[in-house]
Amino acid sequence: MRYAVLGTAGHIDHGKSSLVKAMTGVDPDRLKEEKQRGITIDLGFAELKYAEATVGIVDVPGHEKLIKNMLAGAQGIDMVLFVIAADESIMPQSREHLAICNLLGIKTGIVAITKCDLVDTEFLSLVVEDVLQFVSGTFLENADIISVSAKDGTNIENLKKMIGDLAMQTLPKSNGGIFRLPVDRVFTLKGFGTVVTGTAISGMIRVDDHIEIHPLGIKTKVRGLHSHNQPITAGFAGQRLAVNLQGVDRDELSRGNLITEQGRGIRTKRLDVKITLLKDAVALDGKAIVHFHIGTSELTARVIVHGGGKISPSESAYCQIRLKEPITAMVSDRFIIRRFSPVETIGGGIILDILPPVRGKDISSLEIYEKGTLEQKISEKIRRVAQAGFTRKQLHSWINEDINKIDAGIEKLKQNKTIVELSEILYHMEMIKALESKVAATLRDFHKSNPLKAGISKDELSGKFKAVDSKSFFKILPSFPLLVLDKDIVRLKSFNPTLTADDENVRTAIVKMLGAAGFQPPLKEEIASKLSLKVNAITDILKLMASDGTISRINDSIYLLKEDYNKMLTALKEFSKNKTEISVSEFRDLLQTSRKYALPFLEHLDGKKITMRIGEARKIIGGA
């Protein structure tokens, strides 16, 4: 089944609602006030069913003071039924509605000349000429034009057939992206609780799915689904849906909320966009305040023109939208802007980035986001986020595209080595190479200043790159082929610690001291004192001797010659043949040492899982 959404458009009292009722039998004017006044005030809904398609109809108000309600319904429609009354022809809201449909990127539609029963054939032909001139140069330029009457039924069945044929030609919305439903109504039903309605603009949803309501961050569950009063188990992009929410108070929600899959969607207060002004709009100053309409929401925003200056009528420019309140949107979403005062539609555009950086004069990335391929857009975004990286899940919520297409683009970029994926984070190779070069230079300087140190600690190295988040830094570090990571120590692969002649003499002296002391070795501080050296200098040499296997580190102050360390393990192994537990005093006597040393020796063996402390004794458990 193909799903499409048809939106009405046109001036007030041109017969939009009457036409919908004539086609469907459903009066879209549901409010008491609408019936009393005979005008549409808020959105109305109906449906046309065909053998292979279901067309949801959104009927919008035509009054100039209700344009914000019209905009809430126009977002997400696939095709428009543009209504012009035969007895009045083109009127002010006819022009504004057509401009809005153009700005929203609607591609197709039908023009219905209503109330044809009120005029003669000659007058009707003049109206048709007006309409042809009116739609020239717009998406309706080649649209079918049909004269109808809701009163006597003229051409109603023909119009329904035209709508069905057009629905089959319209490119359907994709079910492959994340589910998104802009909320246009919120109400409660006895026995059901809170219900929200809207047109699903992407993805699919099922009963019992876990969902999130933006920008509130409310997490809930789908209790039930309906489409045009019929219960369903799954809803798809292009359908009008009513979603029964579990455990959410009606007063928490409003038109303008957005429903997504749980954990999807990126909230933002800044957007990089391309804005186009209408030809009859006033020029837009570089820091103008506007009404910003997207999805079913209306917010106050400031428009910052990139590069300064202003936008003149009929012109386009790259801008940044700074919103008063956060929204959840995606790249490629369309929007409308209206003057703050007096309130009138002046333009609209397309979102190019929902997580824009602080941008100077460089707008090259915006050109890529506007005109590039999907792979180019992904590559540029990952390049721009630099060391922070981007996850696949973030990309899925960043751009309005099928998830499988995004993943395919990622794999293609990985194959040609444009990006790399490390610990589920995507980084651009340009950044990786630049950071590796800087890290290598930092390590060369460190090795030059510290020739005896095996390397620098990861934390100390990370501290030298404060612009990079430490978590990201530690994920990237292992990918650098020039480096060696040994537990917490980092060094260049080409580096080997070197000893001077004086250092070699110190090394020889340490070996003699430790060899003479056996299992009662001098502490590191004592070694430094006897050799009249600073503790730091001795520490470096001891670490070097431990790394080459000459000595074994017990703790930061105690070291044993490797042969003595092996003797300790052998003695413990022999002891374990007769007894599986050993006390501190037994271990002390076994090594003929003192408790001062026996305790740290045993704590070291505990850490190696050779022994395990049980009360005051040790159980011998490892390969001693």
GIBEL-V365336 format. One record per pair of residues at least 6 apart in sequence whose ideal C-beta (glycine too) atoms are under 8 Angstrom apart, sorted by sequence separation. I is the first residue (numbers start at 1). J is the second residue. If there is no record, write none. Layout:
i | j
I | J
I | J
//
This chain:
i | j
10 | 16
20 | 26
21 | 27
29 | 35
34 | 40
48 | 54
49 | 55
84 | 90
135 | 141
148 | 154
149 | 155
150 | 156
188 | 194
189 | 195
205 | 211
212 | 218
213 | 219
225 | 231
226 | 232
235 | 241
277 | 283
284 | 290
292 | 298
305 | 311
311 | 317
338 | 344
413 | 419
414 | 420
420 | 426
421 | 427
447 | 453
450 | 456
462 | 468
477 | 483
484 | 490
528 | 534
545 | 551
546 | 552
553 | 559
554 | 560
576 | 582
588 | 594
591 | 597
605 | 611
606 | 612
612 | 618
613 | 619
9 | 16
21 | 28
34 | 41
47 | 54
48 | 55
147 | 154
148 | 155
149 | 156
187 | 194
188 | 195
212 | 219
213 | 220
224 | 231
225 | 232
258 | 265
277 | 284
291 | 298
292 | 299
338 | 345
339 | 346
382 | 389
396 | 403
399 | 406
414 | 421
419 | 426
420 | 427
446 | 453
478 | 485
483 | 490
484 | 491
514 | 521
528 | 535
531 | 538
546 | 553
552 | 559
575 | 582
588 | 595
591 | 598
606 | 613
611 | 618
612 | 619
8 | 16
20 | 28
33 | 41
34 | 42
47 | 55
61 | 69
62 | 70
101 | 109
116 | 124
119 | 127
135 | 143
147 | 155
148 | 156
186 | 194
187 | 195
211 | 219
212 | 220
225 | 233
227 | 235
235 | 243
291 | 299
292 | 300
309 | 317
311 | 319
337 | 345
338 | 346
368 | 376
369 | 377
372 | 380
382 | 390
390 | 398
419 | 427
447 | 455
462 | 470
465 | 473
468 | 476
477 | 485
483 | 491
484 | 492
499 | 507
513 | 521
514 | 522
522 | 530
551 | 559
552 | 560
560 | 568
582 | 590
593 | 601
611 | 619
8 | 17
47 | 56
48 | 57
60 | 69
61 | 70
146 | 155
186 | 195
210 | 219
211 | 220
225 | 234
275 | 284
291 | 300
292 | 301
336 | 345
337 | 346
368 | 377
381 | 390
410 | 419
419 | 428
420 | 429
446 | 455
483 | 492
484 | 493
513 | 522
528 | 537
542 | 551
551 | 560
552 | 561
602 | 611
611 | 620
612 | 621
17 | 27
31 | 41
46 | 56
47 | 57
60 | 70
84 | 94
186 | 196
210 | 220
211 | 221
225 | 235
290 | 300
291 | 301
337 | 347
396 | 406
418 | 428
419 | 429
446 | 456
482 | 492
483 | 493
525 | 535
528 | 538
543 | 553
551 | 561
552 | 562
572 | 582
585 | 595
588 | 598
591 | 601
610 | 620
611 | 621
8 | 19
17 | 28
29 | 40
31 | 42
45 | 56
46 | 57
113 | 124
148 | 159
185 | 196
210 | 221
211 | 222
289 | 300
290 | 301
306 | 317
307 | 318
336 | 347
337 | 348
369 | 380
395 | 406
410 | 421
418 | 429
459 | 470
462 | 473
482 | 493
524 | 535
527 | 538
542 | 553
550 | 561
551 | 562
575 | 586
584 | 595
587 | 598
602 | 613
610 | 621
611 | 622
8 | 20
17 | 29
28 | 40
45 | 57
82 | 94
146 | 158
185 | 197
209 | 221
227 | 239
228 | 240
289 | 301
290 | 302
305 | 317
306 | 318
336 | 348
337 | 349
353 | 365
368 | 380
369 | 381
417 | 429
420 | 432
443 | 455
462 | 474
481 | 493
482 | 494
550 | 562
606 | 618
609 | 621
610 | 622
45 | 58
46 | 59
60 | 73
132 | 145
146 | 159
183 | 196
184 | 197
185 | 198
208 | 221
209 | 222
227 | 240
289 | 302
290 | 303
305 | 318
306 | 319
335 | 348
353 | 366
443 | 456
477 | 490
546 | 559
549 | 562
552 | 565
605 | 618
609 | 622
610 | 623
611 | 624
30 | 44
44 | 58
45 | 59
59 | 73
60 | 74
113 | 127
131 | 145
183 | 197
184 | 198
208 | 222
227 | 241
288 | 302
289 | 303
305 | 319
306 | 320
334 | 348
335 | 349
352 | 366
381 | 395
392 | 406
513 | 527
524 | 538
545 | 559
551 | 565
584 | 598
587 | 601
608 | 622
610 | 624
29 | 44
43 | 58
44 | 59
58 | 73
82 | 97
113 | 128
181 | 196
183 | 198
184 | 199
207 | 222
226 | 241
227 | 242
287 | 302
288 | 303
304 | 319
334 | 349
335 | 350
365 | 380
392 | 407
395 | 410
524 | 539
527 | 542
572 | 587
575 | 590
584 | 599
587 | 602
28 | 44
43 | 59
58 | 74
82 | 98
146 | 162
182 | 198
206 | 222
207 | 223
225 | 241
226 | 242
243 | 259
287 | 303
303 | 319
304 | 320
334 | 350
335 | 351
353 | 369
365 | 381
410 | 426
458 | 474
461 | 477
602 | 618
27 | 44
28 | 45
43 | 60
128 | 145
181 | 198
182 | 199
205 | 222
207 | 224
225 | 242
286 | 303
287 | 304
303 | 320
304 | 321
333 | 350
334 | 351
352 | 369
378 | 395
381 | 398
510 | 527
513 | 530
542 | 559
605 | 622
28 | 46
43 | 61
113 | 131
144 | 162
181 | 199
207 | 225
225 | 243
226 | 244
286 | 304
303 | 321
304 | 322
332 | 350
333 | 351
352 | 370
392 | 410
443 | 461
524 | 542
572 | 590
584 | 602
26 | 45
40 | 59
42 | 61
58 | 77
82 | 101
128 | 147
181 | 200
182 | 201
206 | 225
224 | 243
225 | 244
284 | 303
286 | 305
302 | 321
332 | 351
365 | 384
442 | 461
458 | 477
571 | 590
605 | 624
26 | 46
40 | 60
41 | 61
111 | 131
180 | 200
181 | 201
205 | 225
224 | 244
301 | 321
302 | 322
331 | 351
350 | 370
571 | 591
26 | 47
40 | 61
80 | 101
179 | 200
180 | 201
222 | 243
223 | 244
284 | 305
301 | 322
330 | 351
331 | 352
378 | 399
510 | 531
24 | 46
39 | 61
40 | 62
41 | 63
144 | 166
180 | 202
222 | 244
223 | 245
286 | 308
301 | 323
329 | 351
331 | 353
377 | 399
439 | 461
442 | 464
509 | 531
17 | 40
23 | 46
24 | 47
39 | 62
40 | 63
124 | 147
179 | 202
180 | 203
222 | 245
223 | 246
286 | 309
300 | 323
301 | 324
331 | 354
442 | 465
568 | 591
16 | 40
20 | 44
24 | 48
39 | 63
42 | 66
57 | 81
111 | 135
178 | 202
179 | 203
181 | 205
221 | 245
222 | 246
286 | 310
299 | 323
300 | 324
330 | 354
13 | 38
21 | 46
23 | 48
41 | 66
177 | 202
178 | 203
179 | 204
220 | 245
221 | 246
285 | 310
299 | 324
300 | 325
329 | 354
374 | 399
506 | 531
13 | 39
20 | 46
40 | 66
43 | 69
67 | 93
74 | 100
80 | 106
177 | 203
179 | 205
207 | 233
220 | 246
221 | 247
284 | 310
299 | 325
439 | 465
12 | 39
17 | 44
42 | 69
70 | 97
74 | 101
77 | 104
79 | 106
82 | 109
84 | 111
86 | 113
173 | 200
175 | 202
176 | 203
206 | 233
207 | 234
220 | 247
283 | 310
284 | 311
357 | 384
374 | 401
438 | 465
458 | 485
506 | 533
12 | 40
41 | 69
64 | 92
78 | 106
79 | 107
80 | 108
81 | 109
82 | 110
84 | 112
85 | 113
86 | 114
87 | 115
173 | 201
174 | 202
175 | 203
206 | 234
220 | 248
275 | 303
283 | 311
299 | 327
353 | 381
378 | 406
510 | 538
28 | 57
43 | 72
64 | 93
67 | 96
71 | 100
75 | 104
77 | 106
79 | 108
80 | 109
81 | 110
82 | 111
83 | 112
84 | 113
85 | 114
86 | 115
111 | 140
173 | 202
174 | 203
175 | 204
205 | 234
206 | 235
283 | 312
292 | 321
455 | 484
459 | 488
461 | 490
582 | 611
29 | 59
43 | 73
63 | 93
70 | 100
74 | 104
78 | 108
79 | 109
80 | 110
82 | 112
84 | 114
85 | 115
86 | 116
109 | 139
179 | 209
183 | 213
193 | 223
204 | 234
205 | 235
218 | 248
283 | 313
297 | 327
319 | 349
355 | 385
435 | 465
458 | 488
28 | 59
62 | 93
79 | 110
81 | 112
83 | 114
87 | 118
108 | 139
109 | 140
116 | 147
192 | 223
204 | 235
282 | 313
292 | 323
374 | 405
378 | 409
382 | 413
395 | 426
455 | 486
457 | 488
458 | 489
506 | 537
510 | 541
587 | 618
64 | 96
74 | 106
86 | 118
87 | 119
107 | 139
111 | 143
113 | 145
116 | 148
117 | 149
179 | 211
192 | 224
204 | 236
211 | 243
213 | 245
281 | 313
295 | 327
374 | 406
378 | 410
392 | 424
454 | 486
457 | 489
458 | 490
506 | 538
510 | 542
524 | 556
525 | 557
584 | 616
24 | 57
67 | 100
86 | 119
106 | 139
110 | 143
111 | 144
113 | 146
116 | 149
204 | 237
280 | 313
294 | 327
316 | 349
389 | 422
391 | 424
435 | 468
456 | 489
457 | 490
524 | 557
568 | 601
572 | 605
581 | 614
583 | 616
584 | 617
23 | 57
109 | 143
110 | 144
111 | 145
112 | 146
113 | 147
114 | 148
115 | 149
117 | 151
203 | 237
211 | 245
218 | 252
272 | 306
277 | 311
279 | 313
295 | 329
303 | 337
318 | 352
375 | 409
379 | 413
391 | 425
392 | 426
455 | 489
456 | 490
507 | 541
523 | 557
524 | 558
583 | 617
584 | 618
62 | 97
108 | 143
110 | 145
111 | 146
112 | 147
113 | 148
114 | 149
115 | 150
117 | 152
200 | 235
202 | 237
213 | 248
277 | 312
278 | 313
279 | 314
294 | 329
374 | 409
378 | 413
390 | 425
391 | 426
454 | 489
455 | 490
456 | 491
506 | 541
510 | 545
523 | 558
524 | 559
582 | 617
583 | 618
98 | 134
102 | 138
110 | 146
112 | 148
114 | 150
115 | 151
200 | 236
201 | 237
205 | 241
216 | 252
275 | 311
277 | 313
278 | 314
301 | 337
311 | 347
320 | 356
389 | 425
390 | 426
455 | 491
581 | 617
582 | 618
20 | 57
86 | 123
89 | 126
98 | 135
102 | 139
117 | 154
200 | 237
216 | 253
258 | 295
277 | 314
375 | 412
382 | 419
389 | 426
454 | 491
514 | 551
521 | 558
581 | 618
86 | 124
89 | 127
101 | 139
116 | 154
200 | 238
205 | 243
276 | 314
277 | 315
295 | 333
331 | 369
375 | 413
389 | 427
439 | 477
503 | 541
507 | 545
521 | 559
572 | 610
581 | 619
582 | 620
20 | 59
95 | 134
116 | 155
199 | 238
200 | 239
256 | 295
257 | 296
258 | 297
276 | 315
277 | 316
294 | 333
320 | 359
379 | 418
511 | 550
521 | 560
558 | 597
572 | 611
580 | 619
581 | 620
90 | 130
94 | 134
98 | 138
199 | 239
213 | 253
256 | 296
257 | 297
276 | 316
294 | 334
300 | 340
379 | 419
387 | 427
440 | 480
443 | 483
455 | 495
511 | 551
580 | 620
86 | 127
89 | 130
90 | 131
199 | 240
200 | 241
216 | 257
255 | 296
256 | 297
275 | 316
294 | 335
378 | 419
435 | 476
439 | 480
510 | 551
519 | 560
569 | 610
6 | 48
17 | 59
89 | 131
98 | 140
198 | 240
199 | 241
215 | 257
255 | 297
256 | 298
274 | 316
275 | 317
293 | 335
294 | 336
386 | 428
440 | 482
499 | 541
558 | 600
16 | 59
84 | 127
197 | 240
198 | 241
214 | 257
215 | 258
219 | 262
274 | 317
292 | 335
293 | 336
355 | 398
440 | 483
454 | 497
507 | 550
16 | 60
90 | 134
197 | 241
213 | 257
214 | 258
274 | 318
275 | 319
292 | 336
293 | 337
354 | 398
382 | 426
387 | 431
432 | 476
436 | 480
439 | 483
447 | 491
453 | 497
576 | 620
197 | 242
198 | 243
213 | 258
214 | 259
273 | 318
274 | 319
292 | 337
293 | 338
318 | 363
382 | 427
383 | 428
386 | 431
447 | 492
452 | 497
499 | 544
514 | 559
519 | 564
555 | 600
575 | 620
16 | 62
196 | 242
197 | 243
213 | 259
214 | 260
272 | 318
273 | 319
291 | 337
331 | 377
382 | 428
436 | 482
451 | 497
452 | 498
514 | 560
515 | 561
518 | 564
554 | 600
84 | 131
112 | 159
195 | 242
196 | 243
212 | 259
272 | 319
273 | 320
290 | 337
291 | 338
383 | 430
425 | 472
432 | 479
443 | 490
451 | 498
452 | 499
497 | 544
514 | 561
554 | 601
14 | 62
195 | 243
211 | 259
212 | 260
272 | 320
273 | 321
290 | 338
291 | 339
318 | 366
383 | 431
387 | 435
432 | 480
443 | 491
444 | 492
447 | 495
555 | 603
572 | 620
576 | 624
4 | 53
6 | 55
8 | 57
12 | 61
13 | 62
110 | 159
195 | 244
196 | 245
211 | 260
212 | 261
271 | 320
272 | 321
290 | 339
291 | 340
379 | 428
427 | 476
443 | 492
515 | 564
519 | 568
555 | 604
2 | 52
3 | 53
4 | 54
5 | 55
6 | 56
7 | 57
8 | 58
12 | 62
84 | 134
194 | 244
195 | 245
211 | 261
212 | 262
217 | 267
270 | 320
271 | 321
290 | 340
425 | 475
497 | 547
511 | 561
514 | 564
554 | 604
1 | 52
2 | 53
3 | 54
4 | 55
5 | 56
6 | 57
7 | 58
8 | 59
9 | 60
11 | 62
12 | 63
193 | 244
194 | 245
210 | 261
211 | 262
212 | 263
214 | 265
270 | 321
289 | 340
452 | 503
573 | 624
1 | 53
2 | 54
4 | 56
5 | 57
6 | 58
8 | 60
10 | 62
12 | 64
110 | 162
192 | 244
193 | 245
209 | 261
210 | 262
212 | 264
215 | 267
270 | 322
271 | 323
288 | 340
291 | 343
423 | 475
440 | 492
443 | 495
572 | 624
1 | 54
3 | 56
5 | 58
7 | 60
82 | 135
110 | 163
193 | 246
209 | 262
212 | 265
214 | 267
269 | 322
270 | 323
306 | 359
422 | 475
193 | 247
194 | 248
269 | 323
307 | 361
422 | 476
189 | 244
193 | 248
194 | 249
268 | 323
269 | 324
306 | 361
569 | 624
110 | 166
194 | 250
205 | 261
269 | 325
290 | 346
307 | 363
422 | 478
109 | 166
193 | 250
196 | 253
269 | 326
282 | 339
306 | 363
422 | 479
82 | 140
108 | 166
203 | 261
268 | 326
269 | 327
271 | 329
194 | 253
267 | 326
268 | 327
420 | 479
80 | 140
177 | 237
181 | 241
267 | 327
268 | 328
306 | 366
9 | 70
82 | 143
86 | 147
108 | 169
175 | 236
196 | 257
198 | 259
267 | 328
268 | 329
19 | 81
108 | 170
175 | 237
181 | 243
188 | 250
266 | 328
273 | 335
275 | 337
284 | 346
107 | 170
174 | 237
187 | 250
196 | 259
265 | 328
266 | 329
284 | 347
19 | 83
107 | 171
173 | 237
186 | 250
266 | 330
281 | 345
282 | 346
9 | 74
16 | 81
172 | 237
173 | 238
281 | 346
7 | 73
172 | 238
281 | 347
7 | 74
16 | 83
186 | 253
278 | 345
330 | 397
331 | 398
332 | 399
333 | 400
15 | 83
186 | 254
260 | 328
278 | 346
330 | 398
331 | 399
332 | 400
14 | 83
186 | 255
258 | 327
277 | 346
278 | 347
330 | 399
331 | 400
332 | 401
7 | 77
14 | 84
15 | 85
183 | 253
185 | 255
258 | 328
277 | 347
330 | 400
5 | 76
6 | 77
9 | 80
14 | 85
183 | 254
184 | 255
186 | 257
276 | 347
5 | 77
6 | 78
7 | 79
8 | 80
9 | 81
10 | 82
11 | 83
13 | 85
183 | 255
275 | 347
276 | 348
519 | 591
5 | 78
6 | 79
7 | 80
8 | 81
9 | 82
10 | 83
11 | 84
183 | 256
275 | 348
276 | 349
519 | 592
520 | 593
4 | 78
5 | 79
6 | 80
7 | 81
8 | 82
9 | 83
10 | 84
11 | 85
14 | 88
182 | 256
183 | 257
275 | 349
518 | 592
519 | 593
520 | 594
4 | 79
6 | 81
8 | 83
10 | 85
182 | 257
183 | 258
274 | 349
518 | 593
182 | 258
183 | 259
273 | 349
274 | 350
520 | 596
521 | 597
11 | 88
14 | 91
181 | 258
273 | 350
520 | 597
180 | 258
181 | 259
273 | 351
274 | 352
519 | 597
180 | 259
181 | 260
272 | 351
273 | 352
11 | 91
14 | 94
179 | 259
180 | 260
271 | 351
272 | 352
387 | 467
11 | 92
12 | 93
179 | 260
271 | 352
272 | 353
387 | 468
388 | 469
11 | 93
81 | 163
178 | 260
179 | 261
271 | 353
387 | 469
519 | 601
10 | 93
11 | 94
178 | 261
271 | 354
389 | 472
10 | 94
79 | 163
272 | 356
388 | 472
179 | 264
180 | 265
270 | 355
271 | 356
387 | 472
452 | 537
11 | 97
178 | 264
268 | 354
270 | 356
387 | 473
389 | 475
10 | 97
79 | 166
178 | 265
268 | 355
272 | 359
453 | 540
9 | 97
79 | 167
266 | 354
452 | 540
9 | 98
78 | 167
266 | 355
387 | 476
452 | 541
454 | 543
450 | 540
453 | 543
454 | 544
9 | 100
79 | 170
452 | 543
453 | 544
9 | 101
78 | 170
274 | 366
452 | 544
19 | 112
78 | 171
454 | 547
78 | 172
201 | 295
272 | 366
19 | 114
78 | 173
18 | 114
274 | 370
272 | 369
16 | 114
198 | 296
7 | 106
15 | 114
14 | 114
15 | 115
14 | 115
76 | 182
75 | 182
55 | 163
55 | 164
72 | 182
215 | 325
53 | 164
73 | 184
215 | 326
48 | 160
55 | 167
72 | 184
184 | 296
215 | 327
182 | 295
183 | 296
214 | 327
215 | 328
50 | 164
53 | 167
182 | 296
214 | 328
48 | 163
53 | 168
182 | 297
48 | 164
52 | 168
50 | 167
76 | 198
77 | 199
76 | 199
76 | 201
22 | 148
75 | 201
22 | 150
266 | 394
19 | 148
21 | 150
264 | 393
263 | 393
19 | 150
22 | 153
266 | 397
18 | 150
264 | 396
265 | 397
266 | 398
18 | 151
23 | 156
264 | 397
22 | 156
15 | 150
23 | 159
23 | 160
260 | 397
19 | 159
23 | 163
43 | 184
58 | 199
43 | 185
56 | 199
180 | 330
45 | 197
6 | 163
78 | 238
6 | 167
4 | 167
2 | 167
2 | 168
4 | 170
4 | 172
3 | 172
2 | 172
3 | 173
56 | 227
56 | 228
103 | 276
103 | 278
99 | 278
47 | 228
46 | 228
56 | 238
58 | 240
45 | 228
56 | 239
72 | 255
56 | 240
72 | 256
54 | 239
47 | 240
5 | 199
45 | 240
202 | 400
75 | 293
178 | 396
75 | 294
76 | 295
177 | 396
178 | 397
75 | 295
72 | 293
75 | 296
71 | 293
68 | 291
177 | 400
72 | 296
177 | 401
68 | 293
177 | 402
178 | 403
72 | 298
176 | 402
177 | 403
71 | 298
176 | 403
174 | 402
176 | 404
105 | 334
176 | 405
68 | 298
104 | 334
103 | 334
104 | 336
3 | 236
5 | 238
103 | 336
3 | 237
4 | 238
3 | 238
5 | 240
2 | 238
3 | 239
100 | 336
103 | 347
104 | 348
100 | 345
103 | 348
105 | 350
99 | 345
103 | 349
96 | 344
100 | 348
96 | 345
75 | 334
71 | 336
67 | 338
67 | 343
67 | 345
//
